Amino acid sequence: MAEVTLTKITKKFGDFVAVNEIDLAVDNGAFTVLVGPSGCGKTTTLRMIAGLEEVTSGEVRIGERVVNRVPPKDRDIAMVFQNYALYPHMDVYNNMAFGLKLRKTPKKEIDERVQAAAELLGIVEKLKSKPRELSGGQRQRVAVGRAIVRDPKVFLFDEPLSNLDAKLRVQMRTELEQLHHKLQTTTVYVTHDQVEAMTLGSKIAVMRDGVIHQYAAPQETYDQPLNQFVAGFIGSPAMNLLTARATMNDGMISLTGAGFVINLPADGRIDAVPEQVIVGIRPEDLAGPLTEGENLLEMRVKATEPLGNELLVYADCGGEQVVANLDPHQHVEIDSTIKLSPNLRTLHLFDSETEKTIL
C-alpha cells in the first residue's frame, strides 16, 4: 500500500486545459472517489496516476516515488476499466492470471493468488468459463480479480459499475466496500454517480472544469458544501436553489423571493450579506403541506412521484422548480397550491455572483 499525491497537476490537449493545477492527497489505505459531471477531468486525472496520460506539468507520487516518467507497468498499480477489458478467447482463470504470467511469476504462486481472489469474489466455479458465458456482474468480478492477484500498492477504478443495471450496481457497490475493508489497499475510484461517491468514498473530490471544488468526507461535503456547484451536485434529488434578495437587521436575515419570505436568524455566524443571494434547501428539509405559519414557500404542484417510502413533489415556486421529499401518506394533488416550511437550521446561502457559500 502507498499514498498517492498529486501536486499542481495539469493536463492540456493543445489549447484545451482538461485538468488545471489540482492538488490531491490520498492517504495510505484510503478509498478516494473522484466525482463530477462528464468532461470535468476526473478520468484524465485517473489516467495520469496510471501513466496512461502524460502529465503536462506537476508531480505524481505513489508512495515516496515520483512516477511522472515511470511506465504504467512499473508503477505497481492495477486498473479496472469501465468495459471490463477481458480477453474473450481466455477463460476466467487465464484472464486473471495473464498479468502474472507476463511477469514470469511461478505457476504455484499464480494458482494460489487466482484461487484466493476467486474465493474472495465468489467466482471459483466460473474459473473455466469464457467471458461470454458470464453475466455483467460476474465479468466485473473477474476484472476486479485480475487487479487483486497483482497485489498492487494502488487500485484504480474507472467507472466500473456504469454498464450494470440498477440492482446489480447496488450489489456491486456493497461488494466493493467489503472488498476494500478486507484488503485495505489504497484506492482511487472515478464515477459520475454521486450516490456511488457518497456510499463508497472515505473522502470524495468533487470536480468541475478540471478543478477540484471540494475534497472532504462524504457527510461533510453534503452538510457543508463550499460552493453552490458542490451543493447542487451532491444529493439526490438535488438541492433546490432559489434566487432571493437579502437584507440583514438586528441579527436577522430577511430573504425575499418569488413565492416566499424567510426570516433567518444569523446567530452570529455572519455579519453581512450581499443583496442578491441563492437560497439552498434540500428536498428532505421541506415539510408540509401547511395552511398557515411563517417562513412558508408557496408553490403550484406540477407532478408527484409516490415511491412507497417517500413522496417526491415537483412544483413551481415563482417560476423556479422545487422538489420536495414528503411523507408518502400525504395527499397532494397536481395543479394544487401548497405551502411548505423549510428547515432553517439546514438552510444554505450562496453569493449569487461568486457562488461561494455564505451560510
N, C-alpha and C positions, 0 to 999 in steps of 0.2 A: 504494500500500500504506500501511497505517497500523496503529498499535497499537489494541487495544480494551481499555479499562479500566473495570471496574465497581467502584464504591466504595459499600459499605454498601447494596447494592440490596435493596429489599424490595417484594414484591407481595402485596397482600391482596385476596381476593374476599369482601367482607363481613367476617365474623369469622375466616375461614379464611386462614391465612398460607401461601401457596404457595411463596414464596421469602423467606428470613429473613436479611437483612443480610449478603449474601455479598460478598466481595471477590475480584476475578479480574483478572489482568493477562495479556493475550495479546500477546506480542511481535510486532513488525513482521515479517511473512512466516512466522510460526509456524502450525502446524496443531494446534489445541487441540480436544480431544474432551470433551464433557460426557456422562458415562455414569452410569447408575443405574437402579434399578427403576422401574416405572410409578408415576407420581404423585410422583416425587422433586423436581420443579421444573425439570428440565433444559430442556424445551421452552418453558416460560414464560420462563425466562431468555433463551433464544434470541430469543423473540418481543419481549422488551423491548429487546434490542440492535437488532432490526429496526425497532422502532417500532410493531409490531402490537399490543402491550400497553402500556398506560400504566404508568409506574413510580410506585408508591405513595410511596416515599422512596428517597433515594440518588441517585447520579450515574452516568450512562453517558457515556463519552467514546469517540469514534472519532478517532484522531489527537489533536490538541490541542483539538478542539471538543467541548463539552458538547452532546449531542444529545437530551436529555430532551424538549424541546419541538419538535424538528425532525421534520417529516413523513417517513414511510418513503422516499418518492421522492427526498427531498433528502439522504439520509444517505450516499449513494454506496456502497450495499451491494447485493448480489444474493443472492437466497434460492432454494434448491432445496428443493421440498416432497416429502413422502412419496408423494403421489399424482400427481406429475409436473405437474399443473395445466396441461396443454396445451389449446389451443383445437382442438376436434375438426374444425371446418369449415375450418381453415387447414392448408396443407402445412407441411412441416418448415421450409422457408426462411422463411415468413412467421411461424411461431411464434417462430423465433429472432430475426427482425428486428423484431417488433412493438414492443418497448420502445424501440428506436432510432427507429422511425418516429414514435412519440409525442413524442420529444424533438426532432423535426424535423432529425434527422441527415441530411446529404447522401446521396443514393442511392448514389453511388460508394463512399463510406465504409462504408455498410451492406453493400454487396456484398462489399467487401474483408474486413470483420470476420466476416461469416457464413461466407464461403468459408474463411477461416483457421481458424475454430473447427470447422467441419465436417471439415476435413483433420486437425486435431489429434485429433478424436474418431472419425475413421474412418466418417463418415456422409455423405460427399459424394454418393454415389449415391442417397441417400434424401431429398435436398432437395426433391423434387417429390412425395413420398409424404405421405399423410394419417396421423395418429397411429394410426388403426385398422388400418393396414397394417403396423405396426411391432411387433416383439417388445417385451417388457418392458424388456430391456436397452437396446434402441435408443431407446425412449421416454425412458428415464432419461438417455441421452446427449444427446438433444435438450434436455431440461430443463437439463442442465449447460451445454450450448452456449448456450442463451438467457442464462444467467448470465455466461458468458465474454465474449460480444460486448459486454456493457456495460462491460467493463474496470473493474470496481469496485475500491474500496480493500479491501473485505472480502467474502469468500464466507461465507454461512450455509447450512448443510445440516441439514435436519430429518428424520432417519431415512430418507435417500434410498434405501436398499437393502432396506428391510423387506418390500417387495412382490415381491422377486425370489426365485427358487428358490436352493437352497444353492450349486449350482455357479456360477451366474451372480453371486451375491453375492461369491464369492471372486474371480472375474474382474474385477468392477467395483471391488472394493477395490484391486486391483493397478493398475487404470487411474486411479483417483482419486489414488493415491500418485504415480504417474508424472506425472499432470497437475499436481499441486502442485509437484513437483520442477522442472517446466518453467516454470510461471508464477510461483511463489514469492509468491502472494497470501495475505495473512493470512486464515486460515480458522477458523471455529468450527463444529464438527460435533457433532450430537446423536445418540446411539444408546443403546439398552438392551443392545446386544450387546457384551460385554466383549472378545470376540475382535476386533471392529472397532476398538474403542478401543485395544487393545494394538498392533495392526498399523498403524494409520493415524496415531495421535497422536504429535507430538513431546512433548506433555505432555497428561496426562489429569486431569480434575477429577471425582472420584468423589462423587456426590451422594446424599443421602437426607433426606427430610422437609424439603426446602427449604434444606438446608445443604450446603456443600462439606466433606467429611470429609478429603480429601487432594487436593493439586494438585502433581503431580510427573511426572517422566519415567516412561514405562510400566514399565521394568525396576525402577526404584526403588520404584514402587508395589507391584510384585509381590514384590520381595525384602524391602522394609522397610515393610510396611503400618503405618499409625499406630494402627489400632484393629481390633477383631475384625470389624466390618462390612466394612471395606475388604479385609481378608484373606480373608473368606469370599466376597466378591463377585468379586474379580479372580482368575482362574484357572479352567481347565476341564479335568477336573472340579474342583469346588470344594474348597477346603481342608477337611480333616477337623478338626472341633472337638470335643474330648473333655473332659469335666469331670474335675477331679482335685483332690486335697488336696496342698498343697505344704509342705515343710519345708526348712530350709537349715542346713547344719552343715559347718564346715571347708571352705567354698568349693564344696560340692556341694549341688545342689538335688535333693531326692527328690520325685518326682511319683507319687502313688498313685491309680489309678483303677480302675474295674471292668474287669478283664481285663488290667491292666498295672501294672508298677512300673518307672519310668525314673529313673535317676540321671544327672543332667546337670551337667557342670562349669560353674560360673558364670564362671570365667576373669576375675574382676574386673569383669565388666560390670554387676553389681548387687550391693547389699549386703544386701537383704532381699526376701522375697516374701510376698504375702498368703496366708492359709491356703487360700482357695478360688481356683483358677485355671482357665483354659481352655487346654488344650494344642492347638496348631495344627500339623498335619502335612499337607503336600501329598501327594496320591496318588502322585506320582512319587518321593517321598522315602521310600517304604516298599519294603523289599527282602525277598525270601524266595520261597517258604516255607522256614523253618528248623526244625530239630528241637531245637536247644539253643542256649544262649547267654544273655547278659544283655540287659536293656532290650528285651524282646520284648513285642509286643501279641498276645494270644491271641484268636482270633475264629472264629465259625462262618460259613462261606460260604453266602450266600443266592442269589446269581446271578453269572453271568460274561458278559462281552461280549468275545469274541475279534474283534479288528478288523484282524488281519493284522500291523500294525506294533506293536501293543500289546495287552495283555490287561487289561481292566478287571474287577476283582473287587469285588463288593458283599458286605459281610459285617457281622455283628453282633458288636460288641465290648462286652460288659457292658451290653447294651440300647441302645447308641448305634451308628448306622450309620457304617461306614468304607468308603471307596472306595480301592482300591489299583491303581496302574498298574504292572503287572509285565511281565516278559519274556514275549512271546507264545508262546514254546516251552515254558513251564511247563505242567504238567498239574495243574489244580486242580478238584476235584470239588465239586459242590453238596452241602451238608449236612456237608462235612468240616470238621474243626477245623484251622486253620493258625496258624502263628506268624510274624509279620513284624517286621522290625527297622527302626526309624525312623532317619533320618539326623540325628544330634544337632546337627550344625553348622547345619542349616537349620530346626530346630525352633523354633516360636514359643510364647510365653507371653502370655496376656492376663488382666488383672484381671477376675474374674467379675462384679464389681459395676459398675465404670466402663467395662468393655470396652476400656480403653486397653492398648496394647502395653507389656508389661513387658520382654520379651526377644525 
